[in-house]
Amino acid sequence: MAGIPFVKDVDFTHGVVDQLAPGIRRVIANNPGPFTYTGTGTYIIGTGSVAVIDPGPDRDAHLDALLATLKDETVSHILITHTHSDHCGLAKKFAEATGAPLYGFGAHPIRKKEYDAPDLDEGADRSYKPDIVLKDGDMLEGSDWRIETVHTPGHLSNHLCFAMPAQKALFTGDHMMGWATTVVAPPDGDMGDYLESLDLLLARDDEIYFPTHGAPIENPKRFVRAVRTHRLMRDAQIVDQIKKGRTGIKEITAAMYADVDKRLHGAAALNVLAHLIRLVRIGTVTCDGAPGMTNKYQFVVS
């Protein structure tokens, strides 16, 4: 993916807290994989009375690491970016252990039946429900920190980023990851929403991003512009494949992602579907029914 300034190096040890900036710490869970990279990074905001962003996967070792790190502090807020289990699978246990309430946009979205698309392997946490529901623009405060919620649908419709305006920092969850592009997978992931959410980030004045997976992203507007250009390039590549006679998602994916780890081809196919749903919506291509994984697509000649 030439042009996107990915950051591949992450200096860390699983389960050990790192100070990334004043008032910002991170503990990475030992759940590396093709969707999680080195693992889920749980962020601790403030000192003494703290907020925790994305407690991570349901793993006892990560729970123990977080509780050990925070043994002399109080957790006042547990913030969830979205409802994939690598982000909030530990939320209930962590809330029970700390007594802190859970904050998030809502429970996992109800599956959109109109789209023929499997769920991602990373999985949904359908048991998670926030104690306090957040909406775009809500402000949360602690003794030495202030956080604003930023609704960024696309990866999931309930995805939130969390901004620290004073630090010009944005915790981007899976909306923006420094090591790879974000999977936008139907039935709930929406490429049109994702592109609009990228535009929303470009209108902000953040100076650093802290993604849940991977290293911090400096010069974030350059990064967002590159990702947006890449997504529109994927649109063009898909249309080109259709023009060449590859009208099904399986063959389009095989051609476009021939040099990508085959473990990721399922997610790549869902990304292709997300692009195709958008392309059908804007009239660039047509489909022989409601867009789905097994349908055939045709280019619209203007």
N, C-alpha and C positions, 0 to 999 in steps of 0.2 A: 504494500500500500504506500507507494512512493508519495511523498509530499506531506504526510502526517508526521510530525516530530515526536514519535513515540519515545517514552522513557522506559527502558527495559530493566534497568538496574535498580534494585531495592535493597538497601542496607538494613538488615533486621535479623532478629532471631525469634522464632515462633514462641509466643507466650511471654516475651520480655517487653516491658514498656519502653518506648522511645519518646523523647521530647522533640517535637518537630518545630515548634515555635512557642513563644510565650503563651501559656494557657492552652496549649494544644498538645496532647499526647496520643500515642497510638499503640495498641497491642494487636498483633496479627495472629489469627487462629491458624492452627495446623490443618488446614483443609485445602491444600493446593489442588489445582485441576485445570482442565481446558476452559472452564468458565470463570474460575476464581483466581487464576494466575498463582501468586505465591500464597494466597489465602485471604480470608476476610479481615480487613483492618477495622477494628473497633476504636473509635475516637473518644477521648475523654477531654471535656471542655471545662476549663477553670481549675481552681484549686480549693480544697476544703469542702465546699458544697458544689458538686459538679453535675454536668449533663453528660450522658453517654449516647453516642450515635451508633446505631447498628450493633447490638450486642453479639451478632454473628450466629454461627451454626450451633445446633444442639449438641455440644461436646463438653463433657465434664472437665476435660483439661483446660479448655478455654474459660469456662466458668470459674474454675479455681484460680487461673491466672488473673482474671479481672478482679476477683474478690481479694486476692492477695495484694494486688496493686492499690486497691482502694480501701484497705483495711482501716486506715486512719482518717478516711474521708466519708462524706455522706453523698449519696446519689439522689438528686432532687428530680431529675427528668431522664427518661429513656426515650430517645427519638428514633423513629424507624423511617428510613428512606422509602422502602417499599416491601412488598410481602413475598419475596422469594426467600426460601428457607435458609440460604446462606447468609442472609442479613438479619432475619428475625426469628430463626428457629429456637434460639436461646432466650428469647424475650421473656417468656412467661417465668422460666426458672430464675432468671436474673432479677425480674421484678419481685418475685417472692423472696429472694435472698436479700434484697436491698430495701424493700418496702416502697420503691419509687413507682410512680404511675407511668404507663406507656402512652406515648404521643405518636399519632400518625394520621395519614389522610383517611384511612378506613381499612376495613377487612379486604381480603383478596377479592378482586372483581369476579362477578358471576360470568361464567364462560359465554362468549358470544356464539350462539348456535349457528349463525349464518355462515361461519367460516369453517371449512374442513381443514383443521390444523391440530396436530398433537401438541401436548404441553412439553415444554423444555425439560431436559434431564435435571436441570438445577432445581426444579420443583417449586411448587407454590406451598406456602404455609397457610392452609385454610383454617387452622385453629386460631390464628392470631386475630385479636380484636383490640383496638386502642381503648384505653380508659378515657382519653381526651382526644377528640377529633380535631385535626388541624385543617385549615384552609390557607390558600395563598395569601401571603402578607401578614400572617399572624406573627406577633412578637413574643418571645420568651426571654426571661431574665433570671440571672443568678447574681450572687454577690459581686462577681468580677467578670461577668460575661453577659452578652446580649445576642440573641439569635433571631433571625427572621426566616420564616418559611417561604420557599419558592416552589410553586407547583410546576413540575416539568414532565407532563405526560409524554409517552412515546415508548419507552422500554416497557412500562406498565402505565395504565391510566391513573394509578394511585401514587405515582412516583413523586417524591419531594426531594429538593435540595435544601440545605440549611446554610444560610449566610451569616457571617459575623461581620457586620458593616464596618465596625471600628478597625478591624484587621484587614478589611477588603479580601476576605477569604470566603470560599464557597466549598461546602462539603457536598460532593456531586453524586454520591451513591454509585449507581450504574449508568447514570445519564451520560457521564463523561469519564472514561477510563484512560489512563495514560499509556497503558501497555497494548491496547487493542481497541478496535471499534466496538461499540455496544451492539448487542443482539437486540433487534426489534422484531419480535415474533408474535404474529397473530396466534390465538384469537384476540388477545387484549392489546398486544403491542401494535402501535399504529405509526407508520412512517410519516404520514402527513403531520400528525401531532408532534413527532420527534423533530422534524425540520422546523416547525414553528417554535418548539422549545429551544432549539439551537439559536434561532433568531432572538429569542428572549434573552439568552445569555449574552449575545453580542451587544445588546442594549444596556447591559450592566457595566459596573466599573470594577469588578473583582480583579485582583492582581495575582491570586494563586488559587488553584483548585486542590482539594484533598479528596480523591476518589476512595471508595471503599476497597477497591482492588488496585494495587500498584502504587507507584511513587507519586508524590505531589507534581502538579503540572504548573510550571511557570510560564509566563507569557501566554495566558489562557486564550485570549482572543485569536491569536495566530493559530492556536490548536483548533479552536472551534471552527474557524473559517476553513481550515484544511479538512476537517471531518465533514463539514457541509458540502464542500466541493467533491469529496470522495463519494458521498451519498448520491449526488446528482450524476456523477460519473457512472455509478452503478445503474442508475436509471437508463442511461444511454447504452451501457453494455448489454443490459437485458433486452432493450429494444433491438439492438444489433443482432443478438442471438435469435430473436423471433424472426427478424427479416431473413436470417440465414436458414430458416426452416425448423429451428428447435422451438417447438411451441408448448412443450411441457416443462414443468419445474424441474423434474429429475435431470433431464438432459441439459437444461440451461445451467443448473448448478454444477454438473459435472464439467462442463466446458469452462465456466467462469472461475471455478475454485479448484482447478486441476492440481495446483501447487500448494494447496492447503491441507493440513492434517485431516485425514478422513474422519477422525473422531468428531470434527467440527462440521461435517457436511450436513448433518441433520439441522443444526442451527443455521447454517448458510442457506439451506433450502427454505427455512422459515423467513429469513431475511429477504430472499427473492420473492416469496409470496407477499411480504409486506410492501415491497416496491411495486409489485404487480397490482395489488389492491389500490394503491395510490394512482398508478398509471391508468387503471380502469376508471377510477373516480374522476380523473381530470380529462378523460377521453383520448388518451394517447394509444391505448390498446383496448381490445374487446375480449370478452371471455364467453365460453359456451355455457354459461350458467353463472351462479354466484361464485366469485373467485375462491379457489380451493387448491389443494395440493395435487389433485389428479385431473384438473381441468386443462383445456387447451386455450391458448391465447393467440391473438392475431393483431398485427399492427394496423392502425387506422390510417389509411392513405388520405392525406388532406387534399 
